[in-house]
Amino acid sequence: MPKLKPETEHARRQNILDAAQRCFARRGFHGTSMQDICKEAMVSPGALYVYFDSKEALIAGLCERDRAELTERLEGLSQAPDFLAALSAIGESYFVDDPADNRRVAVEMGLESTRNARVADIFLGADRFCGDAFESMFQRLKDEGRINPTLDIPTLTKVFLVIGDGLFWRRAVVPDYDVREVLPVLTAMIGALVRPVEAPAETLEETH
């Protein structure tokens, strides 16, 4: 069999991950079989197992994809001249624009991590990555003098994770929950806490 081009491999992998995400959102981790995912992705079992050998491996693949996206978004956030405006835009993207499947799967993964040691390793690893990414971003902003210099960065990071978890949960379990109603107030609260200042022009130039 000829070797597939990297872009073809990537597209097939993403198709399978998308299918798994939809299945997990509809039926839960235990209610979803590998055959369900094959059917959803319109691939054979052999094709599926080339990329993922278990449901846990699919969860790991979804987490890896989320990590790459988060890294890119936080890099843009740390370089934005208006930190609060950029943060609000990211919040709307994650909690309003992202498909509902993303939120339901995040909650499902958290619950499954309390029962499945392998999923717990994956979930907690993703959680640590998220915390480390936020902590690095906040430390960078503090070092640049762009947020409140008295803030304890590890504690601030924990607060942000709690806020994010809460919004994900509300959006997952309350169908008509209006995040757009909450975001302006939440952004104002964060602004009062971190007291951001606009990045100096020379700082912005150094990041490009």
Buried (B, 14 or more C-beta within 10 A) or exposed (E): EEEEEEEEEEEBBEBBBBBBBBBBBBEBBEEBEBEBBBEBBEBEEEEBBBBBEEBBBBBBBBBBBBBEEBEEBBEEBBBBEEBBEBBBBBBBEBBEEBEEBBBBBBBBBBEBBEEBEBBBEBBEBBBEBBBEBBBBBBBBBBEBEBBBEEBEBEEBBBBBBEBBBEBBBBBBEEEEBEBEEBBEEBBEEBBEEBEBEEBEEEBEEEEE
